[in-house]
Amino acid sequence: MENFKIEVDGDGIALVTFDVPGRTMNTLTASVIKEVGELVERIKTDAEIKGVVITSGKTTGFCAGADLGELGGSGGLGGASKGQEGLQAAFDAGFALNKAFRELETSGKPVAAAINGLALGGGLEFVLAAHYRVVADLPKLQLGLPEAKVGLLPGGGGTQRLTRLMGVMAAAPYLLEGKSMKPAEALGLKVVHEVVPAGQEVEAAKTWIKTKGDPVAPWDKKDFKIPGGGPYTPTGAQVFIMGNAMLRKNTYGNYPAQQNIMKAVYEGLQVPFDAAIRIETRYFIKTLMTPQAKGMIRTLFLSLQELGKGAGRPDGVPHYDVKKVAVLGAGMMGAGIAYVQAMAGIETVLIDQSQEAADKGKGYAEGLVKKAVSRGKLTQEKGEAILALIHPTADYANVKGSDLVVEAVFENREVKAAVTKLAEAQLADTAVFGSNTSTLPITGLAEASIRPESFIGIHFFSPVDKMGLVEIILGEKTDQATIAKSIDYVLKIKKTPIVVNDSRGFYTSRCFGTFVQEGMELLSDGIAPAIIDNVGRATGMPRGPLEMHDDVALDLSHKIAVQTKKDLGDKYEERPFTAIIAKMVEDLGRYGRKNGKGFYDYPENGPKTLWPGLSDLVEVTVKDADKALIEQIRTRLLYRQAVEAARCFEEGVITDPREADVGAILGWGFAPWTGGPISLIDGVGVATFVETLDQLAAAYGARFTPPALLREMAAKGETFYGRFGVKEKAAA
Ligand SMILES: NC(=O)c1ccc[n+]([C@@H]2O[C@H](COP(=O)([O-])OP(=O)(O)OC[C@H]3O[C@@H](n4cnc5c(N)ncnc54)[C@H](O)[C@@H]3O)[C@@H](O)[C@H]2O)c1
């Protein structure tokens, strides 16, 4: 065996060390799954072995779970054909691990797990099949089943063993939300039996084998009862009734993984364990074959990981270590950017018009650091060292020596041009100038620069400390070195970069804007605001389009509409709703959440309520929604965003499907269950998508008309990931 090392000591205890060669972290690759079976066979048949201790040879942890690259890829189980034979083969392959773990559990020999680092997903399922679990007392060690987060179901016995250990109610957040637990928490929940100082776990496991060494799992004992009662008891049944209602409320039925986890638990807890794990595998395969699982694994795991390693970075440019950055403008965005930079150890010059304004910006970081210290997430010294990296000033001479500049002053061309000149006067030739503009085209802003090849858009999202995405925007003259350097900077501050070309609203704001606009179209169509926002949420977006419009700010939206009309002239298409917004902003002072008055009223204490005055501005003709109307609204809201993303491909605004999908979910909260707008289109099939768009265009107008690219792809039977996949990009 190449993944497991076995050493039998004088007491007949076999120490099994799990150590996948050539990897920093153990995962359950196909080779490991095969060898777990061989390992169990050896344990069962080797008379010398009286008991087993399983541990990991990696310093990084015990095991991070399934190899999602293998599992989710087209060659993996998710790509199994749906015919009877294909399904049987997928079941057999999917059941192999479950079966091997069960054989370990019923080998007749006591098995203890010495957990010396994180155990996630299949890693935790592995140790759950042991009879005794000792875990090292490491503050960062995590135990959990995160499968649901990428649209999967734990398929190595996790749904059955965790519920039998903890009870259904207690296990629910760990199974359905993928919540993880620290050692002490796991001990309290009876998921592990002992927490010992790091380094002593193997000894403690051996002691258990020598002193107690019970080789029977609790559920294989005669008097076993599910904590809190199984589904057939009155209390247990109640948990399922409530649980299903909660699940529906939180997920609107968009996530098959969560639904299938509930079903696997409900059905599995009513039968003996051996039948239960077969039920689990059936739901595991069923879940894995859904487009939701495929999209979520690809986007939220694989692509996120690749972009986090700089997948879109141009080759041949040496790594650029950004040590000092000047942030121009210490307002809401500048202050947040200064904070994340300092957290990453970057010396930060924070500039505003006055020392007072710059100090105020640093005050924001001081607040966040204070909070982190009070919560025990940072020590006092570390907090002080971080804050000492931020130098607030009004003097541009301090820009000298910066490797990069992030400009975050007012959204005004003249002001931006002025600070560009002031900063560039201090910069070395190699330094990058990045603008955090949210709406002004980069090529235009670069006209104020004496070195436009080093000028780029570095677009953050608010609140900067929470949002993981940064959109890098290329101007016409931006060179490859500047792109690479900007990516290095974004990775250093632990954010995910996507690279896009200049366009009105770039990629993220442009696509997100269509969601808000379609909400306005629905309003102009006479649909009741409550229906619009309820269905909006049910699509899987974080909030409905009207509420999101309030978040964006109605005055900003009005300002952008006025500016766009001015810029586009004859090409500007006036929509009926622009008059509604104009009236709300100009006559009624309703600016959105920021002044407590928008489509909703936001009282200081108390929940928001829909603004009753809206019915004076727009006539509501549809007050009830049947299933068909709900489906239509849902399709309009999701497809409007997806077709805009497709247009961005056609225009070359974005070129990599991974960036489009990751950017959508991280940037504007596009319904995660889809895997992103591009995965959504690929999932339904381009031809079917085009057909629906044609119907929508006939009913609602040209904004739904499929771009030529989509028609061409439909005719050729192409997918986005096929046509714009990684290989083609590299060849281009
Ligand atoms: N607010 C958002 O959600 C968001 C998101 C992404 C990008 N942006 C963009 O970021 C930029 C800043 O936005 P914000 O929300 O932080 O605005 P803000 O009004 O909070 O801050 C702007 C700051 O720039 C300072 N400033 C103005 N002129 C200056 C000068 N000549 N020199 C130095 N400082 C000067 C102002 O005093 C103010 O503190 C804008 O371009 C905006 O479009 C905003």
PDBQT file of the ligand as one rigid body, heavy atoms in Angstrom, charges set to zero:
ROOT
HETATM    1  N1  LIG A 801     -18.976  52.754  -1.729  1.00  0.00    +0.000 N 
HETATM    2  C1  LIG A 801     -18.888  51.641  -2.414  1.00  0.00    +0.000 C 
HETATM    3  O1  LIG A 801     -19.624  50.658  -2.176  1.00  0.00    +0.000 OA
HETATM    4  C2  LIG A 801     -17.832  51.518  -3.480  1.00  0.00    +0.000 A 
HETATM    5  C3  LIG A 801     -17.517  50.242  -3.998  1.00  0.00    +0.000 A 
HETATM    6  C4  LIG A 801     -16.502  50.143  -4.940  1.00  0.00    +0.000 A 
HETATM    7  C5  LIG A 801     -15.852  51.267  -5.378  1.00  0.00    +0.000 A 
HETATM    8  N2  LIG A 801     -16.203  52.490  -4.888  1.00  0.00    +0.000 N 
HETATM    9  C6  LIG A 801     -15.464  53.670  -5.394  1.00  0.00    +0.000 C 
HETATM   10  O2  LIG A 801     -14.456  54.015  -4.439  1.00  0.00    +0.000 OA
HETATM   11  C7  LIG A 801     -14.217  55.423  -4.462  1.00  0.00    +0.000 C 
HETATM   12  C8  LIG A 801     -14.415  55.978  -3.060  1.00  0.00    +0.000 C 
HETATM   13  O3  LIG A 801     -15.713  55.691  -2.609  1.00  0.00    +0.000 OA
HETATM   14  P1  LIG A 801     -16.145  55.851  -1.090  1.00  0.00    +0.000 P 
HETATM   15  O4  LIG A 801     -17.456  55.216  -0.978  1.00  0.00    +0.000 OA
HETATM   16  O5  LIG A 801     -15.041  55.442  -0.199  1.00  0.00    +0.000 OA
HETATM   17  O6  LIG A 801     -16.323  57.439  -1.008  1.00  0.00    +0.000 OA
HETATM   18  P2  LIG A 801     -16.172  58.387   0.254  1.00  0.00    +0.000 P 
HETATM   19  O7  LIG A 801     -16.886  59.646  -0.093  1.00  0.00    +0.000 OA
HETATM   20  O8  LIG A 801     -16.544  57.681   1.497  1.00  0.00    +0.000 OA
HETATM   21  O9  LIG A 801     -14.611  58.681   0.343  1.00  0.00    +0.000 OA
HETATM   22  C9  LIG A 801     -13.882  59.436  -0.567  1.00  0.00    +0.000 C 
HETATM   23  C10 LIG A 801     -12.745  60.076   0.194  1.00  0.00    +0.000 C 
HETATM   24  O10 LIG A 801     -11.874  60.698  -0.722  1.00  0.00    +0.000 OA
HETATM   25  C11 LIG A 801     -11.384  61.870  -0.121  1.00  0.00    +0.000 C 
HETATM   26  N3  LIG A 801     -10.848  62.789  -1.129  1.00  0.00    +0.000 N 
HETATM   27  C12 LIG A 801     -11.508  63.567  -2.016  1.00  0.00    +0.000 A 
HETATM   28  N4  LIG A 801     -10.635  64.279  -2.745  1.00  0.00    +0.000 NA
HETATM   29  C13 LIG A 801      -9.394  63.945  -2.328  1.00  0.00    +0.000 A 
HETATM   30  C14 LIG A 801      -8.080  64.362  -2.694  1.00  0.00    +0.000 A 
HETATM   31  N5  LIG A 801      -7.890  65.261  -3.640  1.00  0.00    +0.000 N 
HETATM   32  N6  LIG A 801      -7.034  63.800  -2.069  1.00  0.00    +0.000 NA
HETATM   33  C15 LIG A 801      -7.239  62.882  -1.095  1.00  0.00    +0.000 A 
HETATM   34  N7  LIG A 801      -8.452  62.477  -0.704  1.00  0.00    +0.000 NA
HETATM   35  C16 LIG A 801      -9.518  63.004  -1.306  1.00  0.00    +0.000 A 
HETATM   36  C17 LIG A 801     -12.583  62.422   0.594  1.00  0.00    +0.000 C 
HETATM   37  O11 LIG A 801     -12.242  63.377   1.585  1.00  0.00    +0.000 OA
HETATM   38  C18 LIG A 801     -13.194  61.145   1.175  1.00  0.00    +0.000 C 
HETATM   39  O12 LIG A 801     -12.679  60.876   2.464  1.00  0.00    +0.000 OA
HETATM   40  C19 LIG A 801     -15.162  55.977  -5.513  1.00  0.00    +0.000 C 
HETATM   41  O13 LIG A 801     -14.496  56.049  -6.734  1.00  0.00    +0.000 OA
HETATM   42  C20 LIG A 801     -16.261  54.924  -5.563  1.00  0.00    +0.000 C 
HETATM   43  O14 LIG A 801     -16.945  54.927  -6.801  1.00  0.00    +0.000 OA
HETATM   44  C21 LIG A 801     -17.164  52.627  -3.944  1.00  0.00    +0.000 A 
ENDROOT
TORSDOF 0
